[in-house]
Amino acid sequence: MVAAYPPLMVMALASVGFFLLRAPSITLSINGLKVTGTSISFSAGSVSVSPAPQSIGEYTRNTQVTLTATPALGYDWKSWAGTENDTSNPTIVTMSRDKQITVNFEPRFSLIVNNQLVIGSFVSFNEGSVSINPPPGGDGKYSSGTVVTLTARSDSGYDWTGWLGTNRDTSNPATVTMSDSNKNITVTFESRFSLMVSNQLVIGSVVNFTEGSVSVNPALGDDDKYAYGAKVSLTASPTPGYGWKNWVGTGSDASNPATVMINSDKHVTVTFELRFLLTINNQAVTGPGVSFTGGSVSINPAPGTDGRYTKDAAATLTASPAEGYRFDHWSGDASGNDTSVTITMNANKSVTATFIKVYTLTTSVDPTEGGSISPSSGTYDVGTSVILTAIPASGYRFDHWSGDASGNDTSVTITMNANKSVTAIFIKSAP
């Protein structure tokens, strides 16, 4: 049996039944904007929505909506807030109520090295190159927070000297963290320079010549070049018979060793000169004088520390006889009998100074008024034969010789092989 209800009650129950069966509608907002279609856009990117809401922008409760973020050029999708999985893209949101979703985009940054936009793993310059790890993405940009390693490689003739704008500008490789903004990095290379000594390219620590050698400190790098600002010490070592004269092109051309500052390719000249030996009486001159049995010779100026003279130097030789000798003459590469002579050192020179032994002859008469001897006392070279003649005074007659002579001839010959003393004896004549 069917119950009977009044007409108004039936209408009321129908109305209530309609209200209870109709599902409630809810909305989806992303970054504060209500979703009304299949996508929603922002300056940094867009989000596609599937399924789209009903025409009035509402979803039926418990609808599962897929959200896919697409970043704009120069941006990366970073994360969601309020979805089923905020760290995945696409993600899902279940419409159990009104949903307020946040999508986060972040800028992507460019890397520029020496005004070159990095678009790959390598940039090159006239002086060298820089390798980049990792390279940027296909858009030529990096995600925020990416740490990029930069490695500089210099070409021949250049040195890497530093960075500007990296995490550590004095190290190579260096790193740069791509955050906050585009990164503009500067890499600095500097030229490396060669050194030439007397037209010889320096490629080691010693340069050799016929006249001598030059040691170089420090030695060059593996590329046979020096870095800008290097201070190089040059030491000239002449071979026997030569002397170092000077440099041309150093910071101190008159000193040895000398220093050259490398700030460009450097061409330095070293000059060696012939130096000559002086020998006196077979003795090599090494100082201001030489001595012998018969005397000595002083030399002005003395030779250098190597015992030699520069070409065309003038040396004055002065002979000084020892006691019991006299200077006689010069021979060899000097001549004359003056005690001083000047020679020009344009070759090795050999000089002989001749000294002669001398002896003293002393003569006397007895009595003193009895006469005289001719010649009288004097000095004579060794071996000289001296003829002495006794000359009686008036009223006297010569009687005989005594001392180093004998006999009663008025004339006698004395050989000077020692100091000699001779007396002529006179006797008063009878009236």
HUBELFEN-V63843 format. One record per pair of residues at least 24 apart in sequence whose C-alpha atoms are under 8 Angstrom apart, sorted by the first residue. I is the first residue (numbers start at 1). J is the second residue. D is the distance in Angstrom with one decimal. If there is no record, write none. Layout:
# HUBELFEN-V63843
i=I j=J d=D
i=I j=J d=D
This chain:
# HUBELFEN-V63843
i=23 j=60 d=6.7
i=23 j=61 d=7.1
i=24 j=60 d=6.6
i=24 j=61 d=6.5
i=25 j=58 d=5.5
i=25 j=59 d=5.5
i=25 j=60 d=5.1
i=25 j=61 d=6.4
i=26 j=58 d=5.2
i=26 j=59 d=5.2
i=26 j=60 d=6.4
i=26 j=61 d=6.5
i=26 j=95 d=7.2
i=26 j=96 d=8.0
i=26 j=97 d=5.9
i=26 j=98 d=5.1
i=27 j=57 d=6.4
i=27 j=58 d=4.8
i=27 j=59 d=6.0
i=27 j=95 d=8.0
i=27 j=97 d=7.6
i=27 j=98 d=4.9
i=27 j=99 d=6.5
i=28 j=57 d=7.9
i=28 j=58 d=7.4
i=28 j=59 d=7.7
i=28 j=95 d=7.7
i=28 j=98 d=5.9
i=28 j=99 d=4.9
i=28 j=100 d=6.3
i=28 j=101 d=7.6
i=29 j=99 d=6.1
i=29 j=100 d=4.9
i=29 j=101 d=6.0
i=30 j=100 d=6.0
i=30 j=101 d=4.6
i=30 j=102 d=5.5
i=30 j=103 d=6.9
i=31 j=100 d=7.4
i=31 j=101 d=6.2
i=31 j=102 d=4.8
i=31 j=103 d=6.5
i=32 j=100 d=7.1
i=32 j=101 d=7.8
i=32 j=102 d=7.9
i=43 j=72 d=7.3
i=44 j=71 d=6.0
i=44 j=72 d=5.2
i=44 j=73 d=7.9
i=44 j=75 d=6.2
i=44 j=105 d=6.1
i=44 j=106 d=7.6
i=44 j=107 d=7.9
i=45 j=69 d=7.2
i=45 j=70 d=5.6
i=45 j=71 d=4.0
i=45 j=72 d=4.2
i=45 j=73 d=8.0
i=45 j=75 d=7.4
i=45 j=105 d=7.1
i=46 j=70 d=5.2
i=46 j=71 d=6.3
i=46 j=72 d=7.3
i=59 j=95 d=7.0
i=60 j=95 d=7.4
i=61 j=95 d=5.5
i=61 j=96 d=5.3
i=61 j=97 d=6.7
i=62 j=94 d=5.6
i=62 j=95 d=4.7
i=62 j=96 d=4.8
i=62 j=97 d=7.9
i=63 j=94 d=5.8
i=63 j=95 d=5.2
i=63 j=96 d=7.5
i=64 j=92 d=6.6
i=64 j=93 d=5.8
i=64 j=94 d=4.4
i=64 j=95 d=6.2
i=65 j=92 d=5.6
i=65 j=93 d=5.3
i=65 j=94 d=6.2
i=65 j=95 d=7.3
i=66 j=90 d=6.7
i=66 j=91 d=5.8
i=66 j=92 d=4.6
i=66 j=93 d=6.5
i=67 j=91 d=5.4
i=67 j=92 d=6.0
i=67 j=93 d=7.6
i=69 j=103 d=7.6
i=71 j=105 d=6.7
i=73 j=139 d=7.8
i=74 j=107 d=5.8
i=74 j=108 d=5.0
i=74 j=109 d=7.1
i=74 j=139 d=7.7
i=74 j=141 d=7.2
i=75 j=105 d=6.3
i=75 j=106 d=5.4
i=75 j=107 d=4.2
i=75 j=108 d=4.9
i=75 j=143 d=8.0
i=76 j=105 d=5.5
i=76 j=106 d=5.3
i=76 j=107 d=6.1
i=76 j=108 d=6.2
i=76 j=143 d=6.7
i=77 j=103 d=7.9
i=77 j=104 d=6.2
i=77 j=105 d=4.5
i=77 j=106 d=6.4
i=78 j=103 d=7.8
i=78 j=104 d=5.4
i=78 j=105 d=5.2
i=78 j=106 d=6.3
i=79 j=103 d=6.1
i=79 j=104 d=5.2
i=79 j=105 d=7.3
i=80 j=104 d=6.1
i=106 j=143 d=8.0
i=106 j=144 d=7.2
i=107 j=143 d=7.2
i=107 j=144 d=6.9
i=108 j=141 d=5.6
i=108 j=142 d=5.2
i=108 j=143 d=4.9
i=108 j=144 d=6.0
i=109 j=141 d=5.1
i=109 j=142 d=5.0
i=109 j=143 d=6.5
i=109 j=144 d=6.9
i=109 j=178 d=6.5
i=109 j=179 d=7.3
i=109 j=181 d=6.1
i=109 j=182 d=4.7
i=109 j=183 d=7.3
i=110 j=140 d=6.7
i=110 j=141 d=4.7
i=110 j=142 d=6.3
i=110 j=182 d=4.8
i=110 j=183 d=6.3
i=111 j=141 d=7.1
i=111 j=142 d=7.8
i=111 j=178 d=7.9
i=111 j=182 d=6.0
i=111 j=183 d=4.9
i=111 j=184 d=6.1
i=111 j=185 d=7.5
i=112 j=182 d=7.8
i=112 j=183 d=6.1
i=112 j=184 d=4.7
i=112 j=185 d=5.9
i=113 j=184 d=6.0
i=113 j=185 d=4.7
i=113 j=186 d=5.6
i=113 j=187 d=7.0
i=114 j=184 d=7.5
i=114 j=185 d=6.3
i=114 j=186 d=4.9
i=114 j=187 d=6.5
i=115 j=184 d=7.4
i=115 j=186 d=8.0
i=126 j=155 d=7.9
i=127 j=154 d=6.1
i=127 j=155 d=5.5
i=127 j=156 d=8.0
i=127 j=157 d=7.9
i=127 j=158 d=6.1
i=127 j=189 d=6.3
i=127 j=190 d=7.7
i=127 j=191 d=7.9
i=128 j=152 d=7.3
i=128 j=153 d=5.5
i=128 j=154 d=4.1
i=128 j=155 d=4.6
i=128 j=158 d=7.5
i=128 j=189 d=7.3
i=129 j=153 d=5.3
i=129 j=154 d=6.4
i=129 j=155 d=7.6
i=142 j=178 d=6.7
i=143 j=178 d=7.0
i=143 j=179 d=8.0
i=144 j=178 d=5.4
i=144 j=179 d=4.8
i=144 j=180 d=7.4
i=145 j=177 d=5.9
i=145 j=178 d=5.2
i=145 j=179 d=5.3
i=146 j=177 d=5.7
i=146 j=178 d=5.2
i=146 j=179 d=7.5
i=147 j=175 d=6.5
i=147 j=176 d=5.7
i=147 j=177 d=4.5
i=147 j=178 d=6.3
i=148 j=175 d=5.5
i=148 j=176 d=5.3
i=148 j=177 d=6.3
i=148 j=178 d=7.4
i=149 j=173 d=6.6
i=149 j=174 d=5.8
i=149 j=175 d=4.4
i=149 j=176 d=6.6
i=150 j=174 d=5.3
i=150 j=175 d=5.9
i=150 j=176 d=7.7
i=152 j=187 d=7.7
i=154 j=189 d=7.0
i=156 j=223 d=7.0
i=157 j=191 d=5.8
i=157 j=192 d=4.8
i=157 j=193 d=6.9
i=157 j=223 d=7.4
i=157 j=225 d=7.1
i=158 j=189 d=6.2
i=158 j=190 d=5.3
i=158 j=191 d=4.3
i=158 j=192 d=4.9
i=158 j=227 d=7.9
i=159 j=189 d=5.3
i=159 j=190 d=5.2
i=159 j=191 d=6.3
i=159 j=192 d=6.4
i=159 j=227 d=6.9
i=160 j=187 d=7.8
i=160 j=188 d=6.1
i=160 j=189 d=4.4
i=160 j=190 d=6.5
i=161 j=187 d=8.0
i=161 j=188 d=5.6
i=161 j=189 d=5.5
i=161 j=190 d=6.7
i=162 j=187 d=6.1
i=162 j=188 d=5.3
i=162 j=189 d=7.4
i=163 j=187 d=4.6
i=163 j=188 d=6.1
i=190 j=227 d=7.7
i=190 j=228 d=7.0
i=191 j=227 d=7.0
i=191 j=228 d=6.6
i=192 j=225 d=5.6
i=192 j=226 d=5.2
i=192 j=227 d=4.7
i=192 j=228 d=6.0
i=192 j=264 d=7.9
i=193 j=225 d=5.0
i=193 j=226 d=5.1
i=193 j=227 d=6.5
i=193 j=228 d=7.0
i=193 j=262 d=7.0
i=193 j=263 d=7.4
i=193 j=264 d=5.7
i=193 j=265 d=4.8
i=193 j=266 d=7.5
i=194 j=224 d=6.9
i=194 j=225 d=4.7
i=194 j=226 d=6.3
i=194 j=264 d=7.8
i=194 j=265 d=5.0
i=194 j=266 d=6.4
i=195 j=225 d=7.3
i=195 j=226 d=7.9
i=195 j=265 d=6.0
i=195 j=266 d=4.9
i=195 j=267 d=6.0
i=195 j=268 d=7.6
i=196 j=266 d=6.1
i=196 j=267 d=4.7
i=196 j=268 d=6.0
i=197 j=267 d=6.0
i=197 j=268 d=4.8
i=197 j=269 d=5.4
i=197 j=270 d=6.8
i=198 j=267 d=7.3
i=198 j=268 d=6.1
i=198 j=269 d=4.4
i=198 j=270 d=6.1
i=199 j=267 d=7.4
i=199 j=269 d=7.7
i=210 j=239 d=7.7
i=211 j=238 d=5.9
i=211 j=239 d=5.6
i=211 j=242 d=6.1
i=211 j=272 d=6.2
i=211 j=273 d=7.7
i=212 j=236 d=7.1
i=212 j=237 d=5.5
i=212 j=238 d=3.9
i=212 j=239 d=4.6
i=212 j=242 d=7.4
i=212 j=272 d=7.2
i=213 j=237 d=5.2
i=213 j=238 d=6.3
i=213 j=239 d=7.6
i=226 j=262 d=7.0
i=227 j=262 d=7.3
i=228 j=262 d=5.7
i=228 j=263 d=5.2
i=228 j=264 d=7.4
i=229 j=261 d=6.2
i=229 j=262 d=5.2
i=229 j=263 d=5.5
i=230 j=261 d=6.0
i=230 j=262 d=5.2
i=230 j=263 d=7.7
i=231 j=259 d=6.6
i=231 j=260 d=5.9
i=231 j=261 d=4.8
i=231 j=262 d=6.3
i=232 j=259 d=5.6
i=232 j=260 d=5.3
i=232 j=261 d=6.5
i=232 j=262 d=7.4
i=233 j=257 d=6.5
i=233 j=258 d=5.8
i=233 j=259 d=4.5
i=233 j=260 d=6.6
i=234 j=258 d=5.3
i=234 j=259 d=6.1
i=234 j=260 d=7.7
i=236 j=270 d=7.7
i=238 j=272 d=6.9
i=241 j=274 d=6.0
i=241 j=275 d=5.4
i=241 j=276 d=6.6
i=241 j=308 d=8.0
i=242 j=272 d=6.3
i=242 j=273 d=5.4
i=242 j=274 d=4.4
i=242 j=275 d=5.0
i=243 j=272 d=5.4
i=243 j=273 d=5.3
i=243 j=274 d=6.3
i=243 j=275 d=6.0
i=243 j=310 d=7.7
i=244 j=270 d=7.9
i=244 j=271 d=6.2
i=244 j=272 d=4.5
i=244 j=273 d=6.4
i=245 j=270 d=7.8
i=245 j=271 d=5.4
i=245 j=272 d=5.3
i=245 j=273 d=6.2
i=246 j=270 d=6.2
i=246 j=271 d=5.4
i=246 j=272 d=7.4
i=247 j=271 d=6.2
i=273 j=310 d=7.1
i=273 j=311 d=7.4
i=274 j=310 d=6.5
i=274 j=311 d=6.2
i=275 j=308 d=5.5
i=275 j=309 d=5.1
i=275 j=310 d=4.7
i=275 j=311 d=5.9
i=276 j=308 d=5.0
i=276 j=309 d=5.0
i=276 j=310 d=6.5
i=276 j=311 d=6.9
i=276 j=345 d=6.6
i=276 j=346 d=7.3
i=276 j=347 d=5.7
i=276 j=348 d=4.7
i=276 j=349 d=7.5
i=277 j=307 d=6.8
i=277 j=308 d=4.9
i=277 j=309 d=6.5
i=277 j=347 d=7.7
i=277 j=348 d=4.8
i=277 j=349 d=6.3
i=278 j=308 d=7.2
i=278 j=309 d=7.9
i=278 j=345 d=8.0
i=278 j=348 d=6.0
i=278 j=349 d=4.9
i=278 j=350 d=5.9
i=278 j=351 d=7.7
i=279 j=349 d=6.2
i=279 j=350 d=4.6
i=279 j=351 d=6.1
i=280 j=350 d=5.9
i=280 j=351 d=4.8
i=280 j=352 d=5.5
i=280 j=353 d=7.1
i=281 j=350 d=7.6
i=281 j=351 d=6.3
i=281 j=352 d=4.7
i=281 j=353 d=6.5
i=282 j=350 d=7.4
i=282 j=352 d=7.8
i=293 j=322 d=7.5
i=294 j=321 d=6.0
i=294 j=322 d=5.4
i=294 j=323 d=8.0
i=294 j=325 d=5.8
i=294 j=326 d=7.8
i=294 j=355 d=5.4
i=294 j=356 d=6.9
i=294 j=357 d=7.2
i=295 j=319 d=7.3
i=295 j=320 d=5.6
i=295 j=321 d=4.0
i=295 j=322 d=4.2
i=295 j=323 d=7.9
i=295 j=325 d=7.3
i=295 j=327 d=7.9
i=295 j=355 d=6.8
i=296 j=320 d=5.2
i=296 j=321 d=6.3
i=296 j=322 d=7.2
i=297 j=353 d=7.9
i=309 j=345 d=6.6
i=310 j=345 d=7.2
i=311 j=345 d=5.8
i=311 j=346 d=5.1
i=311 j=347 d=7.4
i=312 j=344 d=5.4
i=312 j=345 d=4.8
i=312 j=346 d=4.8
i=313 j=344 d=5.7
i=313 j=345 d=5.2
i=313 j=346 d=7.4
i=314 j=342 d=6.5
i=314 j=343 d=5.7
i=314 j=344 d=4.6
i=314 j=345 d=6.2
i=315 j=342 d=5.5
i=315 j=343 d=5.5
i=315 j=344 d=6.5
i=315 j=345 d=7.3
i=316 j=340 d=6.8
i=316 j=341 d=5.7
i=316 j=342 d=4.2
i=316 j=343 d=6.5
i=317 j=341 d=5.3
i=317 j=342 d=6.1
i=317 j=343 d=7.9
i=319 j=353 d=7.2
i=321 j=355 d=6.6
i=324 j=357 d=5.9
i=324 j=358 d=5.5
i=324 j=359 d=6.8
i=325 j=355 d=6.2
i=325 j=356 d=5.3
i=325 j=357 d=4.4
i=325 j=358 d=5.3
i=326 j=355 d=5.5
i=326 j=356 d=5.4
i=326 j=357 d=6.6
i=326 j=358 d=6.9
i=327 j=353 d=7.6
i=327 j=354 d=6.2
i=327 j=355 d=4.5
i=327 j=356 d=6.5
i=328 j=353 d=7.8
i=328 j=354 d=5.5
i=328 j=355 d=5.5
i=328 j=356 d=6.5
i=329 j=353 d=6.2
i=329 j=354 d=5.4
i=329 j=355 d=7.5
i=330 j=354 d=6.3
i=356 j=381 d=6.6
i=356 j=382 d=7.4
i=357 j=381 d=6.0
i=357 j=382 d=5.5
i=358 j=382 d=5.2
i=359 j=416 d=6.4
i=359 j=417 d=7.2
i=359 j=418 d=5.7
i=359 j=419 d=4.9
i=359 j=420 d=7.6
i=360 j=418 d=7.6
i=360 j=419 d=4.8
i=360 j=420 d=6.3
i=361 j=416 d=7.8
i=361 j=419 d=5.9
i=361 j=420 d=4.8
i=361 j=421 d=5.8
i=361 j=422 d=7.7
i=362 j=419 d=8.0
i=362 j=420 d=6.1
i=362 j=421 d=4.6
i=362 j=422 d=6.3
i=363 j=421 d=5.8
i=363 j=422 d=4.9
i=363 j=423 d=5.7
i=363 j=424 d=7.9
i=364 j=422 d=6.4
i=364 j=423 d=4.7
i=364 j=424 d=6.4
i=365 j=423 d=5.3
i=365 j=424 d=4.8
i=365 j=425 d=6.0
i=365 j=426 d=7.3
i=366 j=423 d=7.0
i=366 j=424 d=6.3
i=366 j=425 d=5.0
i=366 j=426 d=6.0
i=367 j=425 d=7.1
i=367 j=426 d=6.5
i=367 j=427 d=8.0
i=369 j=393 d=7.1
i=370 j=394 d=7.9
i=370 j=396 d=5.7
i=370 j=397 d=7.7
i=370 j=425 d=7.9
i=370 j=426 d=5.3
i=370 j=427 d=7.0
i=370 j=428 d=7.3
i=371 j=396 d=7.4
i=371 j=426 d=6.9
i=372 j=424 d=7.8
i=373 j=424 d=7.2
i=380 j=416 d=6.7
i=381 j=416 d=7.1
i=382 j=416 d=5.4
i=382 j=417 d=5.4
i=382 j=418 d=7.5
i=383 j=415 d=5.8
i=383 j=416 d=4.9
i=383 j=417 d=5.3
i=384 j=415 d=5.7
i=384 j=416 d=5.2
i=384 j=417 d=7.7
i=385 j=413 d=6.3
i=385 j=414 d=5.5
i=385 j=415 d=4.4
i=385 j=416 d=6.3
i=386 j=413 d=5.5
i=386 j=414 d=5.0
i=386 j=415 d=6.3
i=386 j=416 d=7.5
i=387 j=411 d=6.5
i=387 j=412 d=5.5
i=387 j=413 d=4.3
i=387 j=414 d=6.3
i=388 j=412 d=5.2
i=388 j=413 d=6.2
i=388 j=414 d=7.4
i=390 j=424 d=6.4
i=392 j=426 d=6.7
i=395 j=428 d=5.9
i=395 j=429 d=5.3
i=395 j=430 d=8.0
i=396 j=426 d=6.2
i=396 j=427 d=5.4
i=396 j=428 d=4.3
i=396 j=429 d=4.9
i=397 j=426 d=5.5
i=397 j=427 d=5.4
i=397 j=428 d=6.4
i=397 j=429 d=6.1
i=398 j=424 d=7.4
i=398 j=425 d=6.2
i=398 j=426 d=4.4
i=398 j=427 d=6.4
i=399 j=424 d=7.7
i=399 j=425 d=5.5
i=399 j=426 d=5.2
i=399 j=427 d=6.2
i=400 j=424 d=6.2
i=400 j=425 d=5.3
i=400 j=426 d=7.3
i=401 j=425 d=6.0
